[in-house]
Amino acid sequence: MSERGRPLSNTLFSSLGLYSEYLFGLTASILIARALGPAELGVYSLAVWIVGTAVVVANAGITTGAIKFIAELRGAGEHALVRPLVDRLRRLQRWMLLIVATAVGVGFAWVGERVMPGVDVALFSLLVVSLGLRAPYMFNIALAKGNQDFRATAAIALAGAACNLLMVAVAFMLDAPLATYLAIYAISSGVFFAVSDRAAQRILAAVAPTGGDARLPPALRDRLRHHLRVVAFTIILTSVGGSEFELLFLNLLTEPADAGVFKVAIALAMGAALLVPGVLGAQLLPMMANAYGHGPQAAAQRIGSTTAWLFLLGAPLVGFVAVFSEHLIHLLYGTQYTSAGAILIWLLLGRVAATLGQGASAYLVSADRQTALMYLGIGLSALRLGAAWTSIAWFGLAGAVAATLVLSVLGTASTVWLALHETRSRLPWARMLRMGVAAALGAMCVLPLATRLPELPGLLAGSIAYALLYPLALWLLRCLTEEDADYVRAVGLRISAGARRLCAARRA
């Protein structure tokens, strides 16, 4: 494949792996939720969160270091140094795994029965095994990304997620208990590791053949240590602060059933925000960096337009879900999660609010203000941890929802303010207000469909009606400018041209 077509191919395979893994994972989570019920789902979700958080801590800085330095060595033609770099990072990861697994074991011995009722030592051992498999799996994925082998990452995601979904579907049909689903999680961890390890060995054999006594130069070792020291703390705090740590507090301070309901709502909210406004968000950094290349003022002018476009995509999502939230919950998860309907609306509002700061964040990165973003992210993560603990201790599930919403809005407001202060620019508030009115009008028009029709027909009819009414309301309220129309046409032409180049590159 030509170098011109490689970035398009990488984007295609990366997107395929991301969305396929998410779709399979969401389907599996729906089956698990319907099988276990809110209380046991709260326990299961916490167990999975503990493993995921432990993997982040064990891999803090190691996986990003692998991606960064492997790609750098390949670019410099220093292929002989790839293997000693990988060996060094793997040794460090094993030590980190030992420390983290010990800490998790101590935590389980201290409060395990309190936060995870029904999980005994044998089931906890499965979680430790899962941790020991998923951490090196993530390292193997980092190795593939450093080699820019996104075809391998997509294949690994598809194989592992499909195998996990198949096992979950069988357990669902057999009405299996909680222990079975924890065992499936451990088995799927083994599948992910086995498939990724095979790909990693193939990549290493091609990029860095065995043999020789190459050692990392002192300068590279110093840079690696500096990277691990600086990045580790930031990744741990921001990753934990951005994860579903409310599950731990809900299990610890309230009831597992509350954690199960919260998990259902946050999973749908995150998925919707990822697949709708998140599609545009993924394109903002290269777009903003390109504009910054024409001058800071050109990029500054993009902050308002990109924020408005994110609002344009997010507002109808909130409006539609505000009407059909219970329909979605009942169809996907069953009536036992009815209380998640109202929670879904507020959590989706928070997730959409969080996406609105992506344009400002992309500008700050393009303007080399990463340090300010880092401090802002660390501060917000620490604040979110404290606010979630306090609000859940006082108000339970309602406190968890309120803290998530308020901190999401605060995070976006801080990022946008920082970018606007930097550029002395403003947001198009009047146009964004009209977009909100358009979304509200569409929701009001489809409300009778939600109240008078059964769930599935109402949801289908409402989707079609809203898809027609919202653009009409945007047009009537003059929410789009001629510049917006030109932008839509330009994006369409870019996508079609990219598809043609990718097809031509594949044939070559």
Kinemage of the C-alpha trace (Angstrom):
@kinemage 1
@onewidth
@group {chain A} dominant
@subgroup {mainchain}
@vectorlist {calphas} color= white
{ca met a 1} P 0.000 0.000 0.000
{ca ser a 2} L 1.245 3.526 -0.787
{ca glu a 3} L 2.123 5.956 1.999
{ca arg a 4} L -0.679 8.205 0.776
{ca gly a 5} L -3.291 5.523 1.311
{ca arg a 6} L -1.952 4.218 4.618
{ca pro a 7} L -3.485 6.922 6.854
{ca leu a 8} L -6.901 6.276 5.312
{ca ser a 9} L -6.480 2.540 5.770
{ca asn a 10} L -5.396 3.035 9.384
{ca thr a 11} L -8.433 5.233 10.040
{ca leu a 12} L -10.730 2.647 8.486
{ca phe a 13} L -9.386 -0.271 10.519
{ca ser a 14} L -9.163 1.771 13.706
{ca ser a 15} L -12.804 2.845 13.371
{ca leu a 16} L -13.865 -0.695 12.500
{ca gly a 17} L -12.220 -2.092 15.611
{ca leu a 18} L -13.561 0.659 17.881
{ca tyr a 19} L -17.180 0.520 16.776
{ca ser a 20} L -17.321 -3.258 16.417
{ca glu a 21} L -15.908 -3.784 19.894
{ca tyr a 22} L -18.325 -1.230 21.307
{ca leu a 23} L -21.352 -2.746 19.536
{ca phe a 24} L -20.505 -6.293 20.616
{ca gly a 25} L -19.730 -5.101 24.131
{ca leu a 26} L -22.993 -3.152 24.408
{ca thr a 27} L -24.998 -6.160 23.216
{ca ala a 28} L -23.255 -8.390 25.745
{ca ser a 29} L -23.849 -5.863 28.535
{ca ile a 30} L -27.563 -5.742 27.691
{ca leu a 31} L -27.838 -9.534 27.914
{ca ile a 32} L -25.938 -9.565 31.212
{ca ala a 33} L -28.133 -6.807 32.647
{ca arg a 34} L -31.330 -8.593 31.693
{ca ala a 35} L -30.044 -11.861 33.145
{ca leu a 36} L -28.727 -10.565 36.465
{ca gly a 37} L -31.076 -7.770 37.483
{ca pro a 38} L -30.056 -4.447 39.062
{ca ala a 39} L -28.522 -5.798 42.302
{ca glu a 40} L -26.256 -8.466 40.773
{ca leu a 41} L -25.468 -6.190 37.812
{ca gly a 42} L -24.163 -3.645 40.325
{ca val a 43} L -21.807 -6.276 41.746
{ca tyr a 44} L -20.711 -7.480 38.302
{ca ser a 45} L -20.147 -3.939 37.008
{ca leu a 46} L -18.045 -3.072 40.032
{ca ala a 47} L -15.928 -6.201 39.558
{ca val a 48} L -15.295 -5.298 35.910
{ca trp a 49} L -14.547 -1.688 36.871
{ca ile a 50} L -11.998 -2.827 39.474
{ca val a 51} L -10.165 -4.899 36.866
{ca gly a 52} L -10.278 -2.078 34.308
{ca thr a 53} L -8.982 0.472 36.798
{ca ala a 54} L -6.248 -1.886 37.966
{ca val a 55} L -5.176 -2.379 34.342
{ca val a 56} L -4.923 1.410 33.898
{ca val a 57} L -2.766 1.721 37.014
{ca ala a 58} L -0.556 -1.230 36.074
{ca asn a 59} L -0.047 0.113 32.560
{ca ala a 60} L 0.224 3.807 33.488
{ca gly a 61} L 2.670 5.361 31.064
{ca ile a 62} L 3.892 1.960 29.848
{ca thr a 63} L 1.478 1.509 26.943
{ca thr a 64} L 1.733 5.138 25.824
{ca gly a 65} L 5.519 4.823 26.074
{ca ala a 66} L 5.402 1.729 23.885
{ca ile a 67} L 3.364 3.511 21.216
{ca lys a 68} L 5.514 6.644 21.293
{ca phe a 69} L 8.986 5.125 21.341
{ca ile a 70} L 8.323 2.163 19.034
{ca ala a 71} L 6.942 4.523 16.397
{ca glu a 72} L 9.890 6.860 16.942
{ca leu a 73} L 12.486 4.085 16.604
{ca arg a 74} L 10.838 2.768 13.460
{ca gly a 75} L 10.751 6.257 11.987
{ca ala a 76} L 14.461 6.692 12.746
{ca gly a 77} L 15.322 3.306 11.270
{ca glu a 78} L 16.551 1.997 14.656
{ca his a 79} L 14.713 -1.334 14.383
{ca ala a 80} L 17.324 -3.191 16.435
{ca leu a 81} L 16.336 -1.171 19.506
{ca val a 82} L 12.639 -2.105 19.367
{ca arg a 83} L 13.034 -5.492 21.033
{ca pro a 84} L 15.159 -4.307 24.003
{ca leu a 85} L 12.664 -1.460 24.466
{ca val a 86} L 9.763 -3.928 24.509
{ca asp a 87} L 11.610 -6.257 26.902
{ca arg a 88} L 12.344 -3.381 29.284
{ca leu a 89} L 8.744 -2.177 29.310
{ca arg a 90} L 7.405 -5.697 29.803
{ca arg a 91} L 9.639 -6.234 32.822
{ca leu a 92} L 8.377 -2.991 34.319
{ca gln a 93} L 4.796 -4.025 33.625
{ca arg a 94} L 5.255 -7.346 35.457
{ca trp a 95} L 6.464 -5.519 38.564
{ca met a 96} L 3.575 -3.074 38.356
{ca leu a 97} L 1.145 -5.967 37.948
{ca leu a 98} L 2.488 -7.629 41.072
{ca ile a 99} L 2.103 -4.423 43.084
{ca val a 100} L -1.392 -3.669 41.775
{ca ala a 101} L -2.642 -7.245 42.229
{ca thr a 102} L -1.398 -7.184 45.818
{ca ala a 103} L -3.178 -3.888 46.460
{ca val a 104} L -6.413 -5.223 44.945
{ca gly a 105} L -6.142 -8.322 47.124
{ca val a 106} L -5.680 -6.225 50.262
{ca gly a 107} L -8.672 -4.116 49.290
{ca phe a 108} L -10.827 -7.195 48.768
{ca ala a 109} L -9.827 -8.609 52.148
{ca trp a 110} L -10.763 -5.283 53.740
{ca val a 111} L -14.127 -4.395 52.119
{ca gly a 112} L -14.732 -7.141 49.571
{ca glu a 113} L -17.860 -8.674 51.114
{ca arg a 114} L -19.299 -5.229 51.791
{ca val a 115} L -19.049 -3.872 48.235
{ca met a 116} L -19.332 -7.172 46.314
{ca pro a 117} L -21.738 -9.477 48.171
{ca gly a 118} L -21.710 -12.978 46.720
{ca val a 119} L -18.140 -12.770 45.412
{ca asp a 120} L -16.020 -15.232 47.360
{ca val a 121} L -12.288 -15.913 47.209
{ca ala a 122} L -12.638 -18.240 44.221
{ca leu a 123} L -14.523 -15.661 42.163
{ca phe a 124} L -12.127 -12.948 43.245
{ca ser a 125} L -9.273 -15.128 41.995
{ca leu a 126} L -10.908 -15.018 38.546
{ca leu a 127} L -10.729 -11.240 38.687
{ca val a 128} L -7.020 -11.370 39.511
{ca val a 129} L -6.491 -13.740 36.581
{ca ser a 130} L -8.407 -11.327 34.355
{ca leu a 131} L -6.140 -8.504 35.517
{ca gly a 132} L -3.040 -10.580 34.767
{ca leu a 133} L -4.294 -11.205 31.223
{ca arg a 134} L -5.788 -7.862 30.275
{ca ala a 135} L -2.793 -5.740 31.244
{ca pro a 136} L -0.398 -7.517 28.823
{ca tyr a 137} L -3.203 -7.599 26.246
{ca met a 138} L -3.300 -3.799 26.348
{ca phe a 139} L 0.486 -3.740 26.009
{ca asn a 140} L 0.249 -5.929 22.899
{ca ile a 141} L -2.300 -3.515 21.449
{ca ala a 142} L 0.115 -0.646 22.154
{ca leu a 143} L 2.871 -2.545 20.354
{ca ala a 144} L 0.635 -2.923 17.288
{ca lys a 145} L -0.305 0.758 17.364
{ca gly a 146} L 3.338 1.772 17.639
{ca asn a 147} L 3.947 -0.284 14.521
{ca gln a 148} L 0.884 1.368 12.895
{ca asp a 149} L -0.641 -2.063 12.368
{ca phe a 150} L -4.277 -1.080 12.852
{ca arg a 151} L -5.426 -4.077 10.857
{ca ala a 152} L -4.134 -6.236 13.731
{ca thr a 153} L -5.885 -4.142 16.391
{ca ala a 154} L -9.170 -4.400 14.486
{ca ala a 155} L -8.809 -8.171 14.101
{ca ile a 156} L -8.025 -8.590 17.804
{ca ala a 157} L -11.027 -6.482 18.812
{ca leu a 158} L -13.373 -8.369 16.504
{ca ala a 159} L -12.164 -11.827 17.568
{ca gly a 160} L -12.192 -11.137 21.293
{ca ala a 161} L -15.475 -9.215 21.388
{ca ala a 162} L -17.273 -11.754 19.182
{ca cys a 163} L -16.083 -14.653 21.357
{ca asn a 164} L -17.189 -12.832 24.515
{ca leu a 165} L -20.625 -12.079 23.054
{ca leu a 166} L -21.091 -15.707 22.012
{ca met a 167} L -20.309 -16.991 25.503
{ca val a 168} L -22.577 -14.382 27.106
{ca ala a 169} L -25.419 -15.306 24.753
{ca val a 170} L -25.111 -18.993 25.674
{ca ala a 171} L -25.044 -18.155 29.399
{ca phe a 172} L -28.093 -15.929 28.941
{ca met a 173} L -30.079 -18.714 27.287
{ca leu a 174} L -29.091 -21.114 30.088
{ca asp a 175} L -30.123 -18.589 32.783
{ca ala a 176} L -26.613 -18.724 34.281
{ca pro a 177} L -25.774 -17.132 37.662
{ca leu a 178} L -23.383 -14.270 38.440
{ca ala a 179} L -20.416 -16.620 38.897
{ca thr a 180} L -20.730 -17.803 35.298
{ca tyr a 181} L -20.525 -14.287 33.908
{ca leu a 182} L -17.426 -13.543 35.986
{ca ala a 183} L -15.886 -16.754 34.625
{ca ile a 184} L -16.773 -15.677 31.085
{ca tyr a 185} L -15.048 -12.360 31.733
{ca ala a 186} L -11.892 -14.216 32.757
{ca ile a 187} L -12.085 -16.544 29.722
{ca ser a 188} L -12.605 -13.635 27.335
{ca ser a 189} L -9.575 -11.951 28.933
{ca gly a 190} L -7.593 -15.050 27.983
{ca val a 191} L -8.918 -14.891 24.428
{ca phe a 192} L -7.974 -11.236 24.066
{ca phe a 193} L -4.492 -11.969 25.402
{ca ala a 194} L -3.914 -15.064 23.247
{ca val a 195} L -4.979 -13.382 20.016
{ca ser a 196} L -3.060 -10.187 20.773
{ca asp a 197} L 0.085 -12.030 21.894
{ca arg a 198} L 0.170 -13.979 18.645
{ca ala a 199} L -0.122 -10.730 16.685
{ca ala a 200} L 2.543 -9.082 18.855
{ca gln a 201} L 5.002 -11.925 18.262
{ca arg a 202} L 4.411 -11.663 14.519
{ca ile a 203} L 4.977 -7.916 14.563
{ca leu a 204} L 8.156 -8.224 16.644
{ca ala a 205} L 9.526 -10.951 14.385
{ca ala a 206} L 9.050 -8.702 11.360
{ca val a 207} L 10.205 -5.416 12.891
{ca ala a 208} L 12.837 -6.559 15.379
{ca pro a 209} L 14.249 -10.031 14.657
{ca thr a 210} L 15.895 -11.872 17.511
{ca gly a 211} L 19.637 -11.925 17.782
{ca gly a 212} L 22.274 -9.375 18.569
{ca asp a 213} L 23.041 -7.668 21.848
{ca ala a 214} L 21.548 -4.225 21.210
{ca arg a 215} L 20.964 -2.113 24.299
{ca leu a 216} L 19.030 1.079 24.765
{ca pro a 217} L 21.276 4.155 24.593
{ca pro a 218} L 21.545 6.114 27.877
{ca ala a 219} L 19.769 9.115 26.333
{ca leu a 220} L 16.804 6.969 25.322
{ca arg a 221} L 16.665 5.331 28.760
{ca asp a 222} L 16.585 8.784 30.383
{ca arg a 223} L 13.799 9.944 28.081
{ca leu a 224} L 11.843 6.768 28.801
{ca arg a 225} L 12.159 7.230 32.568
{ca his a 226} L 11.089 10.861 32.262
{ca his a 227} L 8.064 9.864 30.192
{ca leu a 228} L 7.002 7.225 32.696
{ca arg a 229} L 7.370 9.589 35.658
{ca val a 230} L 5.482 12.464 34.065
{ca val a 231} L 2.750 10.543 32.284
{ca ala a 232} L 1.973 7.872 34.883
{ca phe a 233} L 0.367 10.129 37.493
{ca thr a 234} L -1.582 12.118 34.908
{ca ile a 235} L -2.951 9.014 33.207
{ca ile a 236} L -3.942 7.365 36.481
{ca leu a 237} L -5.788 10.360 37.872
{ca thr a 238} L -7.482 11.447 34.654
{ca ser a 239} L -8.428 7.870 33.689
{ca val a 240} L -9.859 7.061 37.113
{ca gly a 241} L -11.504 10.476 37.261
{ca gly a 242} L -13.082 9.879 33.860
{ca ser a 243} L -14.186 6.312 34.569
{ca glu a 244} L -17.318 4.985 36.255
{ca phe a 245} L -15.895 5.152 39.766
{ca glu a 246} L -19.396 6.034 40.998
{ca leu a 247} L -20.023 2.284 40.892
{ca leu a 248} L -17.574 1.809 43.768
{ca phe a 249} L -19.122 4.562 45.870
{ca leu a 250} L -22.677 3.377 45.152
{ca asn a 251} L -21.853 -0.189 46.182
{ca leu a 252} L -19.981 1.033 49.233
{ca leu a 253} L -22.386 3.726 50.454
{ca thr a 254} L -25.805 2.627 49.142
{ca glu a 255} L -27.011 -0.595 47.488
{ca pro a 256} L -25.703 -2.702 44.574
{ca ala a 257} L -29.072 -2.243 42.842
{ca asp a 258} L -28.394 1.513 42.624
{ca ala a 259} L -25.049 0.760 40.982
{ca gly a 260} L -26.798 -1.546 38.490
{ca val a 261} L -29.313 1.131 37.510
{ca phe a 262} L -26.553 3.737 37.193
{ca lys a 263} L -24.497 1.386 35.019
{ca val a 264} L -27.365 0.832 32.589
{ca ala a 265} L -28.026 4.560 32.209
{ca ile a 266} L -24.381 5.634 31.888
{ca ala a 267} L -23.641 2.902 29.330
{ca leu a 268} L -26.413 4.124 27.020
{ca ala a 269} L -25.491 7.778 27.578
{ca met a 270} L -21.821 7.228 26.786
{ca gly a 271} L -22.644 5.156 23.711
{ca ala a 272} L -25.049 7.729 22.309
{ca ala a 273} L -22.606 10.583 22.881
{ca leu a 274} L -19.801 8.568 21.279
{ca leu a 275} L -21.745 7.652 18.158
{ca val a 276} L -23.405 11.032 17.466
{ca pro a 277} L -21.470 14.210 18.452
{ca gly a 278} L -18.391 12.066 19.085
{ca val a 279} L -18.153 11.321 15.350
{ca leu a 280} L -17.393 14.984 14.699
{ca gly a 281} L -15.201 15.255 17.792
{ca ala a 282} L -12.773 12.676 16.394
{ca gln a 283} L -12.035 14.988 13.439
{ca leu a 284} L -11.530 18.215 15.356
{ca leu a 285} L -7.849 17.996 16.319
{ca pro a 286} L -6.429 17.579 12.786
{ca met a 287} L -8.966 20.134 11.507
{ca met a 288} L -8.012 22.689 14.162
{ca ala a 289} L -4.288 22.016 13.738
{ca asn a 290} L -4.642 22.632 10.012
{ca ala a 291} L -6.444 25.914 10.682
{ca tyr a 292} L -3.749 26.898 13.187
{ca gly a 293} L -1.194 26.397 10.443
{ca his a 294} L -2.868 29.292 8.626
{ca gly a 295} L -2.512 31.439 11.717
{ca pro a 296} L -3.840 31.529 15.293
{ca gln a 297} L -6.721 33.814 14.322
{ca ala a 298} L -7.977 31.358 11.714
{ca ala a 299} L -8.065 28.603 14.340
{ca ala a 300} L -9.680 30.919 16.904
{ca gln a 301} L -12.556 31.561 14.527
{ca arg a 302} L -13.181 27.819 14.387
{ca ile a 303} L -13.878 27.503 18.135
{ca gly a 304} L -17.337 29.003 17.917
{ca ser a 305} L -18.348 27.158 14.757
{ca thr a 306} L -17.166 23.747 15.965
{ca thr a 307} L -18.857 24.192 19.361
{ca ala a 308} L -22.055 25.160 17.565
{ca trp a 309} L -21.834 22.068 15.363
{ca leu a 310} L -21.321 19.827 18.367
{ca phe a 311} L -24.378 21.456 19.949
{ca leu a 312} L -26.275 20.955 16.695
{ca leu a 313} L -25.633 17.196 16.909
{ca gly a 314} L -26.069 16.827 20.658
{ca ala a 315} L -29.250 18.860 21.208
{ca pro a 316} L -31.577 16.561 19.216
{ca leu a 317} L -30.085 13.541 20.949
{ca val a 318} L -31.050 14.954 24.334
{ca gly a 319} L -34.465 16.043 23.062
{ca phe a 320} L -35.293 12.658 21.591
{ca val a 321} L -34.109 10.667 24.615
{ca ala a 322} L -36.021 13.001 26.940
{ca val a 323} L -39.206 11.733 25.272
{ca phe a 324} L -38.323 8.098 24.625
{ca ser a 325} L -35.962 7.216 27.492
{ca glu a 326} L -38.346 4.735 29.105
{ca his a 327} L -39.070 3.141 25.720
{ca leu a 328} L -35.337 2.591 25.183
{ca ile a 329} L -34.784 1.180 28.666
{ca his a 330} L -37.762 -1.199 28.486
{ca leu a 331} L -36.897 -2.487 25.011
{ca leu a 332} L -33.206 -3.016 25.733
{ca tyr a 333} L -33.068 -3.905 29.430
{ca gly a 334} L -36.603 -4.753 30.548
{ca thr a 335} L -39.034 -3.276 33.046
{ca gln a 336} L -36.811 -4.109 36.020
{ca tyr a 337} L -34.678 -1.093 35.032
{ca thr a 338} L -37.567 1.372 34.643
{ca ser a 339} L -35.999 3.797 37.119
{ca ala a 340} L -33.014 4.156 34.776
{ca gly a 341} L -35.201 6.037 32.275
{ca ala a 342} L -35.197 9.364 34.094
{ca ile a 343} L -31.534 8.943 35.067
{ca leu a 344} L -30.602 8.342 31.432
{ca ile a 345} L -31.858 11.800 30.447
{ca trp a 346} L -29.649 13.618 32.961
{ca leu a 347} L -26.575 11.470 32.323
{ca leu a 348} L -26.949 11.915 28.563
{ca leu a 349} L -27.203 15.659 29.098
{ca gly a 350} L -23.926 15.465 31.013
{ca arg a 351} L -22.187 13.375 28.349
{ca val a 352} L -23.332 15.691 25.551
{ca ala a 353} L -22.215 18.691 27.607
{ca ala a 354} L -18.793 17.046 27.939
{ca thr a 355} L -18.475 16.772 24.136
{ca leu a 356} L -19.130 20.481 23.618
{ca gly a 357} L -15.655 21.351 24.876
{ca gln a 358} L -13.866 19.265 22.241
{ca gly a 359} L -13.495 22.154 19.819
{ca ala a 360} L -11.927 24.362 22.494
{ca ser a 361} L -9.725 21.481 23.640
{ca ala a 362} L -8.546 20.868 20.064
{ca tyr a 363} L -7.587 24.541 19.771
{ca leu a 364} L -5.625 24.497 23.042
{ca val a 365} L -3.696 21.415 21.926
{ca ser a 366} L -2.987 23.013 18.532
{ca ala a 367} L -1.770 26.163 20.304
{ca asp a 368} L 0.606 24.093 22.493
{ca arg a 369} L -1.384 24.710 25.669
{ca gln a 370} L -1.303 21.027 26.674
{ca thr a 371} L 0.125 21.875 30.100
{ca ala a 372} L -2.882 24.048 30.953
{ca leu a 373} L -5.183 21.256 29.779
{ca met a 374} L -3.272 18.739 31.886
{ca tyr a 375} L -3.617 20.794 35.064
{ca leu a 376} L -7.275 21.440 34.301
{ca gly a 377} L -7.909 17.720 33.759
{ca ile a 378} L -6.123 16.736 36.962
{ca gly a 379} L -7.994 19.340 38.989
{ca leu a 380} L -11.388 18.361 37.581
{ca ser a 381} L -10.692 14.658 38.144
{ca ala a 382} L -9.775 15.246 41.781
{ca leu a 383} L -12.824 17.489 42.231
{ca arg a 384} L -15.083 14.880 40.650
{ca leu a 385} L -13.814 12.167 42.965
{ca gly a 386} L -14.484 14.276 46.048
{ca ala a 387} L -17.848 15.561 44.801
{ca ala a 388} L -19.057 12.063 43.891
{ca trp a 389} L -18.130 10.645 47.305
{ca thr a 390} L -19.829 13.492 49.166
{ca ser a 391} L -22.975 13.596 47.032
{ca ile a 392} L -23.464 9.821 47.087
{ca ala a 393} L -22.919 9.717 50.857
{ca trp a 394} L -25.645 12.339 51.329
{ca phe a 395} L -28.092 11.681 48.477
{ca gly a 396} L -27.343 8.195 47.136
{ca leu a 397} L -28.118 7.513 43.482
{ca ala a 398} L -29.531 11.001 42.918
{ca gly a 399} L -26.273 12.442 44.229
{ca ala a 400} L -24.241 10.349 41.785
{ca val a 401} L -26.320 11.628 38.863
{ca ala a 402} L -26.150 15.245 40.035
{ca ala a 403} L -22.384 15.130 40.588
{ca thr a 404} L -21.796 13.590 37.146
{ca leu a 405} L -23.929 16.224 35.426
{ca val a 406} L -22.537 19.231 37.303
{ca leu a 407} L -18.901 18.212 36.872
{ca ser a 408} L -19.407 17.500 33.156
{ca val a 409} L -20.839 20.981 32.633
{ca leu a 410} L -18.094 22.519 34.775
{ca gly a 411} L -15.379 20.715 32.817
{ca thr a 412} L -16.683 21.922 29.463
{ca ala a 413} L -17.258 25.448 30.761
{ca ser a 414} L -13.677 25.618 32.064
{ca thr a 415} L -12.162 24.365 28.811
{ca val a 416} L -14.259 26.649 26.627
{ca trp a 417} L -13.569 29.659 28.865
{ca leu a 418} L -9.835 28.993 28.707
{ca ala a 419} L -9.906 28.850 24.900
{ca leu a 420} L -12.129 31.929 24.559
{ca his a 421} L -9.954 33.876 27.001
{ca glu a 422} L -6.871 32.846 25.055
{ca thr a 423} L -8.343 33.952 21.708
{ca arg a 424} L -10.601 36.810 22.899
{ca ser a 425} L -13.437 35.264 20.892
{ca arg a 426} L -17.078 34.435 21.658
{ca leu a 427} L -19.543 31.621 21.099
{ca pro a 428} L -22.590 32.103 18.834
{ca trp a 429} L -24.998 32.045 21.776
{ca ala a 430} L -28.038 33.272 19.836
{ca arg a 431} L -27.654 30.604 17.163
{ca met a 432} L -27.087 27.870 19.744
{ca leu a 433} L -30.215 29.013 21.599
{ca arg a 434} L -32.226 28.648 18.385
{ca met a 435} L -30.808 25.143 17.954
{ca gly a 436} L -31.986 24.259 21.454
{ca val a 437} L -35.444 25.601 20.645
{ca ala a 438} L -35.486 23.526 17.444
{ca ala a 439} L -34.636 20.382 19.403
{ca ala a 440} L -37.322 21.173 21.994
{ca leu a 441} L -39.950 21.769 19.289
{ca gly a 442} L -39.145 18.412 17.713
{ca ala a 443} L -39.456 16.698 21.085
{ca met a 444} L -42.832 18.337 21.755
{ca cys a 445} L -44.163 17.249 18.362
{ca val a 446} L -43.242 13.562 18.857
{ca leu a 447} L -44.403 13.436 22.479
{ca pro a 448} L -47.909 12.185 21.508
{ca leu a 449} L -46.317 9.239 19.711
{ca ala a 450} L -44.547 8.233 22.919
{ca thr a 451} L -47.694 8.455 25.055
{ca arg a 452} L -50.227 6.877 22.672
{ca leu a 453} L -48.326 4.146 20.817
{ca pro a 454} L -46.776 0.915 22.187
{ca glu a 455} L -43.065 1.023 22.881
{ca leu a 456} L -41.555 -0.369 19.666
{ca pro a 457} L -43.983 1.298 17.198
{ca gly a 458} L -43.753 4.534 19.169
{ca leu a 459} L -39.957 4.476 19.102
{ca leu a 460} L -39.814 3.750 15.370
{ca ala a 461} L -42.433 6.344 14.463
{ca gly a 462} L -40.854 8.881 16.787
{ca ser a 463} L -37.399 8.345 15.262
{ca ile a 464} L -38.689 8.939 11.737
{ca ala a 465} L -40.777 11.955 12.742
{ca tyr a 466} L -37.957 13.559 14.747
{ca ala a 467} L -35.467 13.007 11.916
{ca leu a 468} L -37.772 15.038 9.660
{ca leu a 469} L -38.945 17.663 12.134
{ca tyr a 470} L -35.599 18.701 13.584
{ca pro a 471} L -33.968 19.733 10.275
{ca leu a 472} L -37.194 21.543 9.356
{ca ala a 473} L -37.101 23.454 12.653
{ca leu a 474} L -33.435 24.313 12.090
{ca trp a 475} L -34.323 25.755 8.697
{ca leu a 476} L -37.331 27.717 9.963
{ca leu a 477} L -35.346 29.201 12.861
{ca arg a 478} L -32.365 29.973 10.579
{ca cys a 479} L -29.898 28.030 12.702
{ca leu a 480} L -27.492 27.303 9.826
{ca thr a 481} L -25.406 29.866 8.012
{ca glu a 482} L -24.129 29.751 4.464
{ca glu a 483} L -20.706 28.949 5.921
{ca asp a 484} L -22.240 25.901 7.605
{ca ala a 485} L -23.707 24.733 4.301
{ca asp a 486} L -20.316 25.141 2.630
{ca tyr a 487} L -18.737 23.168 5.470
{ca val a 488} L -21.223 20.296 5.049
{ca arg a 489} L -20.527 20.184 1.335
{ca ala a 490} L -16.759 20.263 1.965
{ca val a 491} L -16.967 17.380 4.459
{ca gly a 492} L -19.037 15.353 2.019
{ca leu a 493} L -16.542 15.965 -0.789
{ca arg a 494} L -13.636 15.107 1.547
{ca ile a 495} L -15.238 11.829 2.596
{ca ser a 496} L -16.016 10.799 -0.985
{ca ala a 497} L -12.530 11.771 -2.183
{ca gly a 498} L -10.961 9.861 0.700
{ca ala a 499} L -13.003 6.777 -0.118
{ca arg a 500} L -11.894 6.961 -3.751
{ca arg a 501} L -8.221 7.318 -2.763
{ca leu a 502} L -8.509 4.393 -0.360
{ca cys a 503} L -10.024 2.175 -3.043
{ca ala a 504} L -7.305 3.202 -5.473
{ca ala a 505} L -4.597 2.550 -2.856
{ca arg a 506} L -6.049 -0.886 -2.075
{ca arg a 507} L -6.003 -1.812 -5.766
{ca ala a 508} L -2.391 -0.604 -6.019
